Amino acid sequence: MSEQPRRRPAAGAGNKPNKPNKSAKPYRRPQKDPVRMLAFEVLRAVDERDAYANLVLPPLLRKARQDESFQARDAALATELVYGTLRRQGTYDAVIKACIDRPLREVDPPVLDVLSLGAHQLLGTRIPTHAAVSASVELARVVLGDGRAKFVNAVLRKIAAHDLDGWLERVAPPYEEDAEEHLAVFHSHPRWIVSALWDALGGGRAGIEDLLEADNERPEVTLVARPGRSTPEELLEAVGEESALPGRWSPYAVRMAEGGEPGALEAVRDGSAGVQDEGSQLVAMALAAVPVEGRDERWLDGCAGPGGKAALLAALAAGRGAFLLASEKQPHRARLVERALAGNPGPYQVIAADGTRPPWLPGSFDRVLMDVPCSGLGALRRRPEARWRRRPEDLEGFAPLQRGLLREALSAVRVGGVVGYATCSPHLAETRVVVDDVLKGRGAGADPVSAELIDARPFMAGVPGLGDGPDVQLWPHLHGTDAMYLALLRRTA
């Protein structure tokens, strides 16, 4: 596809001047649509800078709202266009590929973003076909130019020939011929992630399809009322009875069922409440609920950033007169932890330190939470772009760090104390394999650790579908939470 217009031959250079075309339509300047321009800007940031939509979109929406003509419905549409396009990117890529005469990689990324936004309007929303095509072509004229806008128009008209179900029948292989690829295209996940989630989940087709569908749903915003500083009843009243629901499993949780802006709540602004997935709350609560004999005065959050679990742990510790040390390797994330813990009624300290080379002495703590860095495959509902950004080899990079952090956590806790190993990923290589390797001393220079697994299920009382134990894997489709993993270990010597 040529991106430069053809040069018009110069008059007097052996060519007659072109006569004016009286039937040609006058040139019309393209009109900027603020909603679609905003959505396009977010997609470009995700592609060009590896940005996360949940960090880029809010400030752009705040800026857009400074114009009184930008209404709440515009913000809602922009949000749907961004997240819907990112979640369904794999499916839309397959559809676009079927409508062009070149490999997808040869389409310029900005053109592909406009096409994907158009495909989502056509196949994933109730926007009328003519409006979806014309608005997308107008966007293309603004950001790409008239030449490439014609290409966008041609492709979108081909896409409009079928609805989503019709396209899936055409671009997804039959389940019986290639189950993983069928699910990958049908539910818009990379094939390797489908395979990994299926292995972790076990079971048949229904379970994996329910999980993949849940990954493509917009998650509720969940708040936590930090004990001693606010109550769920106060949060429910602040959010409004029509817009709020109690948590499913955590007694401190409030769900903003109708959406809304949590930052507008005074309790969130002053830190007495926070935004925190219910699975994350359950992990912190489970660690705090395990009985320990003797001293229970010093708690550690060894990977505390950005501070949600640390703030809940600090509040729970304060209720028992215990001290929390929150450690985070990255200084800028340590500052986020400071902000989350500010105002906690009990004693705490935040430090910037590497959990694999800790400044504390062995056996210093009674409880340790180690929520390790991971692939983030458990939060694909919230960060849909992560599914396209991650690669299988990324797990190899996380593996030594995860094992090192767990070993140091078991060293940091006293005999009889408890460690919670947590990760926001259900991938077996980041969950059970890590725990087994550390306990059995697998790995270069590693020795077996004197610790035993504790059955974590009783410490998530009332939560169904926790499997055979002793560890716990939460699931979006079963629990409405991120896919958090938790193993509880007690040091024995």
N, C-alpha and C positions, 0 to 999 in steps of 0.2 A: 504494500500500500504506500503510495507516494504521499509524503506529508507536505510537499511544497507545490503550490499551484503552478501550472504550466506557464512558461513565459510567453507573453503575447509578442509576436513579431513587431519590430519597430517600424513605424511608418517611414516611407522613403528608402527603405532598405530592400527594394525589390518586391515589396508587398503593398497592396492597396490598403489604405486605412479601413478599419472595420466601420461599417455603417451602424448607427445606433439601432438597437433592437426595440422598436416601439412597443412590442408586445411583452417585453420582459417586465417582471414585477420589480418595483422599486426595492432597494435593499432595506431590510428592517434590522435595526440593531437588536441583538439578543437581549432578552430580559432576565435579570438575575432573580432567581427564586431563593430567598434566604434559607428556607428549610433544607432544600436539596444541596445548596452550596455548603451549608454547615456539615451535612452528612458526608459530602465528598471530601471536605477538609479533614474530617476525622479519619476516613479511610486512607487518605494519603499519609497522614501522620503514622498510622498503624503500619503501613507498608514501608515508608521511607525511613522512619526513625525507630522502628520496632516499639512504638509507643503502645500503651494499653488504652483502649477506648474509654474505660471507666475513669481514667485520669485526664484524658484529653477532652471528653465531651462536656463535663460539668462547667468548666470555665468558659467554654464557647457558648453554652446555653445562657450563662449569667450575662455575658456580654450582649448576646442577642436580645435578651429581655429588656435591655436599656432602651430599645426601640419599642414604643407603646403598641405598634402594629403587630409585634411578635407575641402571639397569644399562647396560652397554655396548650391548646391543641396543636400548635406548631411545634412546641417543645416535645410533645408526645410523639408526633409524627417523625421528627428528626431522630429521636431515640429509637423508635421502631425501625427506621430505615438503617441506622448504623448497626444495631445488634442483630436485626433480622438478616441483613446481608452478610455479616461476619459468621453467624451461626450456620447459614445455608450455603456458604461459599463453595464447598465441595460439590454440592448438587448443582449449583448455578454454573460452576466451571464446566461440568459435564454437559449441561444444556448448551452453553455458549459454544463449546467445542464442536458440538453437533451442527451448529449454525454458521460456521465459518470455514474457509477453505485453506487454513494454515494452522500449524501447531499453536496451541494456546500461549506458549512461551514467547512467540513472536509478536504477540499483541502488546503494545506499550501498556505498562501498568496503569497509567491514568485512564486510558481508554477502557481497560478491563474493569476498573472501578466504576466508571459510568455505566457500563453494560451490566455489571452485577447489581448496582442500585436499581437499574431499570428492570432487570429480571426479577428482583424481589418485589417490586411494585406490581409486576404482572402476575407472578406466580404465588406470592406469599402475602398479599394484602387484598383488600376489597376495592382498591382504587380502580376506576373504570379503565378499560384497555386504552382508549384513545387519550385519556388524561395521562396515564402512565407513560405512554410512548412520547407524546408531545412534550411533557415536562422533562423527560430524560434527554430528548433531542435538544431542547432549549438549554439544558445544563451543558450538554456537549458543545454547543455553539459558544457558550461563555468560556468554558475552561479548556476546550480543545481546538476550537476553530470550526468554520463551516465545512471544510473538507472532511475532517474526521467525523463530524456530526452526521454526514450522509451515511457513513459506514455504520454508525450507531443506529441510525434509523432503520437501515436495511436489516441488521441483525435482530433488533427488537421486534420488528414486524414478523420475522420468522418465529421468534420465541412466542409471540402472541397467538400463533396458530393452534397451540395446545395449552391445556391447563397443567398444573403440576403433576397430577396423577398420570396424565397422558405422556408427559415427558419422562417420568420415571419408568414407565413401561418401555420406553424407547432407549434410554441411556443406561439403565441399571441391568446387569446380567441377571438371569433367573436365579433365585435362591438355590435351587437344586443343582445348578451348575457351578456356582462359586458363591458360597454363603457369605464369606467375609466381604468380598467386593460388592455384593448386592447390598449388604447392610451399610457399607461405607458410603456408597452413592446415595442410597435411599435416605439415610439419616445424617449425611454430611459430616462424617468423621474420617480421618485418614485410616487406611486399612490396618496399619500396625497398631493404632490405638483400639480399634474394634477388637483385634485379636487379643491385646493385653487385657482389656476390660472383660472380655468373655472368659479368659483364663481365670481372672480374679473372682469373677461372679460365679462361675460354674453354672450348671443347669442347662436348659435348652434354649430354644429360640425366643420364647416369650420374655424371659428375664432380660436378655440382652437388648431386645427391642424396646422394652419398657425403660431401661436405663438410657439408651441412646436418645429416645424421645424426651426423657426428662432433661437431658443435657441441652436440648434445644428449646426448652421452655424458659420464659423469663422468671427468674427467682424473686420471691418476695424479699422485701427489706425487713430484716429482723433486728430488733433492738435488744439490749441487755440492760436491766436495771441493776446497777452495782450495789451489792448488799451494804447496808449501813449508810448509803448515800441517796438512794431513791428506791422506790418500790414499783412492782409491775402495775399496781392499781393506779399509781400516779401517772405512769407512762400511758396507760390505756386512756385515762381521762385527758391527758395532754394531746394525744393523737386524735382522739375522738371516737366515740363508740361505733359510729358507722364505718370508720376506716381502720380500726384496730382489732386484732384478735389475740388472745393469750397464746403463748408458745405451745407447741405440741408436746414437748418433752421437758424442757428446762423451766423450772419455776420462776426464773428471772427473765424469761423471754417475752417479748411482745412483737407480734407480726403486723407490719403496716400493709394490710391486705389490699388496700386501694392505692398503694404507691405513696407518693408524696416525697417531700424533701426533709430528711431527718435532721439536716443541719439547721432547720428552722426551729427545732425544739430547744427550749432553754436548757433542759436536762442534758441534751447532747452537747450543747455549746459549753456548759460549765463542767462537763466530764463526769457528772453523777450517773449518766447513762451513756451507752455507746452503740455503734452499729457492729453487730457480731453475729455471724451465722450460728444457728442453734447447735450444730455439730461441734463447733469450736467451744461453745459453752459447756457441752457435755464432757468434753475431754478434760477441761480444767476442773470441773466439778468431780469427775471420777477420781482424779489424782488426789483431790482434797478429801475424798470420802474414805479412802483406804485406811484401815486401822494401823497404827504403828505403836509399838510398845515403848514406854519410856518417853524420852524427850521429843517434843514436837514444836520446836521453837524457830527453826531456820529453814526457809524454803528457797529454792532456786528456780528461776526460769532462765535456762541456758541459751535459748535462741528467742529472745523476747520481742524482737521487732515484728510488726509495727506497734504492738502493745495491747491488743485486745485480750488475749489470754492472761497476760501479765496483770492487767487492770482487774480482771475478775479474780485471779489468784490473790492479788494484794488485798482485795476487799474481803475474801474468805479468810485469809491469814489474819487480817486485822480483827476479825470477830473472835479469834482464839488467842489474840495477843502475840502472834507469831510475826517474825520479820521476813520480808521477801527481798532477795537480791535479784534484780532483773539485768541480765547481761545480754548485750547485742554487739556483734562484731563491727558493724558499719556505724560510724559516728552519726550520720544523718538519720539512720533508723533508730539509734539510741535516743536521739532528740524527740522522735515521735513517741517513744516509750515514756520519756519524761513527761510529755504532754498528756499522755493517756493516764498516767498515775498521779498527776498533780491533784492535790486535794484528798488523796487517800487518807483515811483517818488513822491508819496504823503505820508502824515503822517500815520503811523501804529504802532501797538505794538502787540507782540505775548506773551501770558502768558500760563503757565500750571495751569489750574484751573478746578474744577468740576462744570459743568453747573447746577447741582442740588443744589449746595451750593456755589453760586457765590460770588465773592469778590466785585462786583459792586453794587451800590445802585439801588433800584427800580426806574423805569422811566428815566434811564440814556441815553437811546438810541432812535434814530429816526427810525432805521431799524434794524431788527434782523433776521438772518438766523439760523435755528436750523435743521441741517441735521443729524437726530438722528441715533445712532447705530441700526442695524436691522438685519434681517435674510439674506439679500443680494440676495433674490430670483429674484431681477430685473436684476442681472448681471450674470446670469448663462451662457451666451455666453462666458464671459471672465474668469469665474472661474467655469468650469463645475464640478469640484470635490465637490463644495459646495452643489450640489443637493443630493449627497450621504452622506454628512457629517451632514447636518441639520436634525433635528427631529421636529415633531409638538410641542413637549413640549418646544422647544427653544423659541417659541413665547411668552410663559407665562413668561419666564425670562426677555424678552425685554420689556414687557408691562408696568410695573411700571416705568422703566427708561424713556421710551418714553413719558409717561404722565407727569412725573415730569419735564422733560426738556421743554416740551411745556408750562407747567404752569409757569416755571421760565422765559421763553422767553417772555410770555405775561406780566409778572411782570417787566421785564427789559426794555420794551419799554414804551415810554411816551404815554399819551392819544393822540390819533390821529395818532400815529405811526403805523408801519406795521410789522408783523411777517410772515416769510415764514417757514412753517413746511414741511420738505422734508424728503424723505426716498427712498432708492434704493430697494424698494419692492412694488409689487402690492397687497400683501396679505391684505385683508380688515381689519384684526385684527391689522395691523400696520399702516393703513392709515385712512380711514374714521371713523372707530370705535374709534381710539385714539382722533381724533379731536372732535367728538361728545361727548365723555365722558368728555373731559376737558371743553368744552363749557357749558355742562349741570351739571357739578359738580359731576359726577358719581365717585364712589370710596371712600374708607375709609378716612374720614376726609377732603374730598375735597369740596370746595365751587364752585358754578358757577362763570365763568369768564366773566367780562364785555368786550366782544369782538364780532365782527361780521365777518362772512365770506365775502370775496371779490371775485368777479368772476375773476378767474385767467386767463381765456381764452384770453381776449383781450391783455394780456401782453405777449402772445406767438403768435403774429401776423403772419399770413401766415402758421401756423402749422395746418394741417387738423386733423379730427378725434379725437377731444378733448372731446367728449361726451357732456353731459347735464350741466356740471359745478355744483356748482361754483368751485370745485377743478379740478385738471388736473391729468390724468394718461397717461404717455407716454408708448409706446409699441415697442418692437423690430421689430415686423412684420408690424406695421403700420408706424412707424417713423424712423426706422433704428437706434434707440437709446437704451440705457438701459431702463428698465421699472421704470423710476423715477416718483415719486408722489410729487405733490406740492399742499398745501392749503395755501392761503393767508388770514390773519386775521388782522383786524384793532381794536386796543384797543379803547373802547368807554368811559370808566370811570376808 
